[in-house]
Amino acid sequence: MNTKLEPMAIMMCAKKIAAMAGDARKALDVLRRATEIAGRDRSEKVKISHVNEVLNQTYTDRSGAELPFHQQLAIIAFIKLAKEVGVIYKKYKIFKNN
C-alpha cells in the first residue's frame, strides 16, 4: 500500500486531537488541511511538520472573538469575580491588621 501520509504524522494527529477535542472528525479535518499544505510545499507525503502547522494554526491562535458567546460571558464573569475577590481580600487584610 502506497500511502501519502506518514504513519507517525497520523499517530501524532490522533493523539493530539484525542487530548484536545476527542473528535475523529476534527482529526480528519486536520489531516485534510495538512494534505493541502503538503501539496502547496510539493511534498510527496504528509509529514509531522505539516500536521503541526495545522494544529498550531487551529489550536494555539484562539482569541476571545473565536469563542462561542456563552464562553465569552463565562470568561468575563470569572475575570470580574477575580477582581472583586481581590478587593475583598485587600479590605480583609486591612481590617485584620487593625
TIRO-2110 file (N, C-alpha, C; in Angstrom, 1 decimal):
// TIRO-2110
0.8, -1.2, 0.0, N, 1, A
0.0, 0.0, 0.0, CA, 1, A
0.9, 1.2, 0.0, C, 1, A
0.7, 2.1, -0.9, N, 2, A
1.4, 3.4, -1.0, CA, 2, A
0.6, 4.5, -0.5, C, 2, A
0.9, 4.9, 0.8, N, 3, A
0.2, 5.9, 1.4, CA, 3, A
0.9, 7.3, 1.3, C, 3, A
0.1, 8.3, 1.2, N, 4, A
0.6, 9.7, 1.1, CA, 4, A
0.8, 10.3, 2.5, C, 4, A
0.4, 9.6, 3.5, N, 5, A
0.5, 10.1, 4.9, CA, 5, A
1.6, 9.3, 5.6, C, 5, A
2.5, 10.0, 6.3, N, 6, A
3.5, 9.3, 7.1, CA, 6, A
2.7, 8.7, 8.3, C, 6, A
3.0, 7.4, 8.7, N, 7, A
2.3, 6.8, 9.8, CA, 7, A
2.5, 7.6, 11.1, C, 7, A
3.7, 8.2, 11.3, N, 8, A
3.9, 9.0, 12.6, CA, 8, A
3.1, 10.3, 12.6, C, 8, A
2.8, 10.8, 11.4, N, 9, A
2.0, 12.0, 11.3, CA, 9, A
0.6, 11.7, 11.7, C, 9, A
0.1, 10.6, 11.3, N, 10, A
-1.3, 10.1, 11.6, CA, 10, A
-1.4, 9.9, 13.1, C, 10, A
-0.4, 9.2, 13.7, N, 11, A
-0.4, 8.9, 15.1, CA, 11, A
-0.4, 10.2, 15.9, C, 11, A
0.5, 11.1, 15.6, N, 12, A
0.6, 12.3, 16.3, CA, 12, A
-0.7, 13.1, 16.2, C, 12, A
-1.3, 13.2, 15.1, N, 13, A
-2.5, 13.9, 14.9, CA, 13, A
-3.6, 13.3, 15.8, C, 13, A
-3.7, 12.0, 15.7, N, 14, A
-4.7, 11.3, 16.5, CA, 14, A
-4.5, 11.5, 18.0, C, 14, A
-3.3, 11.5, 18.5, N, 15, A
-3.1, 11.7, 19.9, CA, 15, A
-3.4, 13.1, 20.3, C, 15, A
-3.0, 14.1, 19.5, N, 16, A
-3.2, 15.5, 19.9, CA, 16, A
-4.7, 15.8, 19.9, C, 16, A
-5.4, 15.4, 18.8, N, 17, A
-6.8, 15.7, 18.8, CA, 17, A
-7.6, 14.9, 19.9, C, 17, A
-7.2, 13.7, 20.2, N, 18, A
-7.8, 13.0, 21.2, CA, 18, A
-7.7, 13.7, 22.6, C, 18, A
-6.5, 14.3, 22.8, N, 19, A
-6.2, 15.0, 24.0, CA, 19, A
-7.0, 16.3, 24.1, C, 19, A
-7.1, 17.0, 22.9, N, 20, A
-7.7, 18.3, 22.9, CA, 20, A
-9.2, 18.3, 22.7, C, 20, A
-9.7, 17.5, 21.7, N, 21, A
-11.1, 17.6, 21.3, CA, 21, A
-11.8, 16.3, 21.4, C, 21, A
-11.1, 15.2, 21.2, N, 22, A
-11.7, 13.9, 21.2, CA, 22, A
-12.7, 13.6, 20.1, C, 22, A
-12.6, 14.3, 19.0, N, 23, A
-13.5, 14.1, 17.9, CA, 23, A
-12.8, 13.7, 16.7, C, 23, A
-13.1, 12.5, 16.1, N, 24, A
-12.5, 11.9, 15.0, CA, 24, A
-12.6, 12.8, 13.8, C, 24, A
-13.8, 13.6, 13.7, N, 25, A
-14.0, 14.5, 12.5, CA, 25, A
-12.9, 15.6, 12.5, C, 25, A
-12.6, 16.0, 13.7, N, 26, A
-11.5, 17.1, 13.8, CA, 26, A
-10.2, 16.6, 13.3, C, 26, A
-9.9, 15.3, 13.7, N, 27, A
-8.6, 14.7, 13.3, CA, 27, A
-8.6, 14.6, 11.7, C, 27, A
-9.7, 14.1, 11.2, N, 28, A
-9.8, 14.0, 9.7, CA, 28, A
-9.6, 15.4, 9.0, C, 28, A
-10.2, 16.4, 9.6, N, 29, A
-10.1, 17.8, 9.1, CA, 29, A
-8.6, 18.2, 9.2, C, 29, A
-8.0, 18.0, 10.3, N, 30, A
-6.6, 18.4, 10.4, CA, 30, A
-5.7, 17.7, 9.3, C, 30, A
-6.0, 16.4, 9.1, N, 31, A
-5.2, 15.6, 8.1, CA, 31, A
-5.5, 16.1, 6.7, C, 31, A
-6.8, 16.5, 6.5, N, 32, A
-7.1, 17.1, 5.2, CA, 32, A
-6.4, 18.4, 4.9, C, 32, A
-6.4, 19.3, 5.9, N, 33, A
-5.7, 20.5, 5.8, CA, 33, A
-4.2, 20.3, 5.7, C, 33, A
-3.6, 19.3, 6.4, N, 34, A
-2.2, 19.0, 6.3, CA, 34, A
-1.9, 18.5, 4.9, C, 34, A
-2.8, 17.8, 4.3, N, 35, A
-2.6, 17.4, 2.9, CA, 35, A
-2.5, 18.5, 1.9, C, 35, A
-3.4, 19.5, 2.2, N, 36, A
-3.3, 20.8, 1.4, CA, 36, A
-2.0, 21.5, 1.5, C, 36, A
-1.5, 21.5, 2.7, N, 37, A
-0.2, 22.2, 3.0, CA, 37, A
0.9, 21.4, 2.3, C, 37, A
0.9, 20.1, 2.4, N, 38, A
1.9, 19.3, 1.8, CA, 38, A
1.9, 19.5, 0.3, C, 38, A
0.7, 19.6, -0.3, N, 39, A
0.6, 19.9, -1.8, CA, 39, A
1.2, 21.2, -2.1, C, 39, A
0.9, 22.2, -1.3, N, 40, A
1.5, 23.5, -1.5, CA, 40, A
3.0, 23.5, -1.5, C, 40, A
3.6, 22.7, -0.5, N, 41, A
5.0, 22.6, -0.4, CA, 41, A
5.6, 21.6, -1.4, C, 41, A
4.8, 21.0, -2.2, N, 42, A
5.2, 20.0, -3.2, CA, 42, A
5.9, 18.8, -2.6, C, 42, A
5.4, 18.4, -1.4, N, 43, A
5.9, 17.3, -0.7, CA, 43, A
5.2, 16.0, -1.2, C, 43, A
5.9, 14.9, -1.2, N, 44, A
5.2, 13.7, -1.7, CA, 44, A
4.4, 13.0, -0.6, C, 44, A
4.7, 13.3, 0.7, N, 45, A
4.0, 12.8, 1.8, CA, 45, A
3.6, 13.9, 2.8, C, 45, A
2.5, 13.6, 3.5, N, 46, A
2.2, 14.5, 4.6, CA, 46, A
3.0, 14.1, 5.8, C, 46, A
3.8, 15.1, 6.3, N, 47, A
4.7, 14.8, 7.4, CA, 47, A
4.2, 15.4, 8.7, C, 47, A
4.9, 15.1, 9.7, N, 48, A
4.6, 15.6, 11.0, CA, 48, A
4.6, 17.2, 11.0, C, 48, A
5.5, 17.7, 10.3, N, 49, A
5.6, 19.2, 10.2, CA, 49, A
4.4, 19.8, 9.6, C, 49, A
3.8, 19.1, 8.7, N, 50, A
2.5, 19.6, 8.1, CA, 50, A
1.4, 19.6, 9.1, C, 50, A
1.3, 18.5, 9.8, N, 51, A
0.2, 18.3, 10.8, CA, 51, A
0.4, 19.4, 11.9, C, 51, A
1.7, 19.5, 12.3, N, 52, A
2.0, 20.5, 13.4, CA, 52, A
1.6, 21.9, 12.9, C, 52, A
1.8, 22.3, 11.7, N, 53, A
1.4, 23.6, 11.2, CA, 53, A
-0.1, 23.8, 11.3, C, 53, A
-0.8, 22.8, 10.9, N, 54, A
-2.3, 22.9, 11.0, CA, 54, A
-2.7, 23.0, 12.5, C, 54, A
-2.2, 22.2, 13.3, N, 55, A
-2.5, 22.2, 14.8, CA, 55, A
-2.2, 23.5, 15.4, C, 55, A
-1.0, 24.1, 15.1, N, 56, A
-0.6, 25.4, 15.6, CA, 56, A
-1.5, 26.5, 15.1, C, 56, A
-2.0, 26.5, 13.9, N, 57, A
-2.9, 27.5, 13.4, CA, 57, A
-4.3, 27.3, 14.0, C, 57, A
-4.7, 26.1, 14.3, N, 58, A
-6.0, 25.8, 14.7, CA, 58, A
-6.2, 26.0, 16.2, C, 58, A
-5.2, 25.5, 17.0, N, 59, A
-5.5, 25.4, 18.4, CA, 59, A
-4.6, 26.3, 19.3, C, 59, A
-3.7, 27.0, 18.7, N, 60, A
-2.9, 27.9, 19.6, CA, 60, A
-3.3, 29.4, 19.3, C, 60, A
-4.0, 29.7, 18.2, N, 61, A
-4.3, 31.0, 17.9, CA, 61, A
-5.8, 31.3, 18.2, C, 61, A
-6.2, 31.2, 19.5, N, 62, A
-7.6, 31.4, 19.8, CA, 62, A
-7.7, 32.7, 20.5, C, 62, A
-8.4, 33.6, 19.9, N, 63, A
-8.7, 34.9, 20.6, CA, 63, A
-10.2, 34.8, 21.1, C, 63, A
-10.5, 35.7, 22.0, N, 64, A
-11.9, 35.7, 22.5, CA, 64, A
-13.0, 35.8, 21.5, C, 64, A
-12.7, 36.4, 20.4, N, 65, A
-13.7, 36.6, 19.3, CA, 65, A
-14.1, 35.3, 18.7, C, 65, A
-13.2, 34.3, 18.7, N, 66, A
-13.5, 33.0, 18.1, CA, 66, A
-14.3, 32.1, 19.1, C, 66, A
-14.4, 32.4, 20.3, N, 67, A
-15.1, 31.6, 21.3, CA, 67, A
-16.6, 31.8, 21.1, C, 67, A
-17.4, 30.8, 21.4, N, 68, A
-18.8, 31.0, 21.4, CA, 68, A
-19.2, 32.0, 22.5, C, 68, A
-20.4, 32.6, 22.3, N, 69, A
-20.8, 33.7, 23.1, CA, 69, A
-20.9, 33.4, 24.6, C, 69, A
-21.4, 32.2, 24.9, N, 70, A
-21.5, 31.8, 26.3, CA, 70, A
-20.2, 31.6, 27.0, C, 70, A
-19.2, 31.1, 26.2, N, 71, A
-17.8, 31.0, 26.8, CA, 71, A
-17.2, 32.4, 27.0, C, 71, A
-17.5, 33.3, 26.1, N, 72, A
-17.0, 34.7, 26.3, CA, 72, A
-17.6, 35.3, 27.6, C, 72, A
-18.9, 35.1, 27.8, N, 73, A
-19.6, 35.6, 29.0, CA, 73, A
-19.0, 34.9, 30.3, C, 73, A
-18.7, 33.7, 30.2, N, 74, A
-18.1, 33.0, 31.4, CA, 74, A
-16.8, 33.5, 31.7, C, 74, A
-15.9, 33.8, 30.7, N, 75, A
-14.6, 34.3, 30.9, CA, 75, A
-14.7, 35.7, 31.6, C, 75, A
-15.6, 36.5, 31.0, N, 76, A
-15.8, 37.9, 31.5, CA, 76, A
-16.2, 37.8, 33.0, C, 76, A
-17.2, 36.9, 33.3, N, 77, A
-17.7, 36.8, 34.7, CA, 77, A
-16.5, 36.3, 35.6, C, 77, A
-15.7, 35.4, 35.2, N, 78, A
-14.6, 35.0, 36.0, CA, 78, A
-13.6, 36.1, 36.3, C, 78, A
-13.3, 36.9, 35.3, N, 79, A
-12.4, 38.0, 35.4, CA, 79, A
-12.9, 39.0, 36.4, C, 79, A
-14.2, 39.3, 36.3, N, 80, A
-14.9, 40.3, 37.2, CA, 80, A
-14.9, 39.7, 38.6, C, 80, A
-15.2, 38.5, 38.8, N, 81, A
-15.2, 37.8, 40.1, CA, 81, A
-13.8, 37.9, 40.7, C, 81, A
-12.8, 37.6, 39.9, N, 82, A
-11.4, 37.6, 40.5, CA, 82, A
-11.0, 39.0, 41.0, C, 82, A
-11.4, 40.0, 40.2, N, 83, A
-11.1, 41.4, 40.7, CA, 83, A
-11.9, 41.7, 42.0, C, 83, A
-13.1, 41.3, 42.1, N, 84, A
-13.9, 41.6, 43.3, CA, 84, A
-13.3, 40.8, 44.5, C, 84, A
-12.9, 39.6, 44.3, N, 85, A
-12.3, 38.8, 45.4, CA, 85, A
-11.0, 39.5, 45.8, C, 85, A
-10.3, 40.0, 44.9, N, 86, A
-9.0, 40.7, 45.2, CA, 86, A
-9.3, 41.9, 46.1, C, 86, A
-10.3, 42.7, 45.7, N, 87, A
-10.7, 43.8, 46.5, CA, 87, A
-11.1, 43.4, 47.9, C, 87, A
-12.0, 42.4, 48.0, N, 88, A
-12.5, 42.0, 49.3, CA, 88, A
-11.3, 41.5, 50.2, C, 88, A
-10.4, 40.8, 49.6, N, 89, A
-9.2, 40.2, 50.3, CA, 89, A
-8.3, 41.4, 50.8, C, 89, A
-8.1, 42.4, 50.0, N, 90, A
-7.4, 43.6, 50.5, CA, 90, A
-8.0, 44.3, 51.7, C, 90, A
-9.4, 44.4, 51.6, N, 91, A
-10.1, 45.0, 52.7, CA, 91, A
-10.0, 44.2, 54.0, C, 91, A
-10.1, 42.9, 53.8, N, 92, A
-10.0, 41.9, 54.9, CA, 92, A
-8.6, 42.1, 55.6, C, 92, A
-7.5, 42.1, 54.8, N, 93, A
-6.2, 42.3, 55.4, CA, 93, A
-6.1, 43.6, 56.2, C, 93, A
-6.6, 44.7, 55.6, N, 94, A
-6.6, 45.9, 56.4, CA, 94, A
-7.4, 45.8, 57.7, C, 94, A
-8.6, 45.2, 57.6, N, 95, A
-9.4, 45.1, 58.8, CA, 95, A
-8.7, 44.1, 59.8, C, 95, A
-8.1, 43.1, 59.4, N, 96, A
-7.4, 42.1, 60.2, CA, 96, A
-6.2, 42.7, 60.9, C, 96, A
-5.5, 43.6, 60.3, N, 97, A
-4.3, 44.3, 60.9, CA, 97, A
-4.6, 45.4, 61.8, C, 97, A
-5.9, 45.8, 61.8, N, 98, A
-6.2, 46.9, 62.7, CA, 98, A
-6.7, 46.4, 64.0, C, 98, A
END
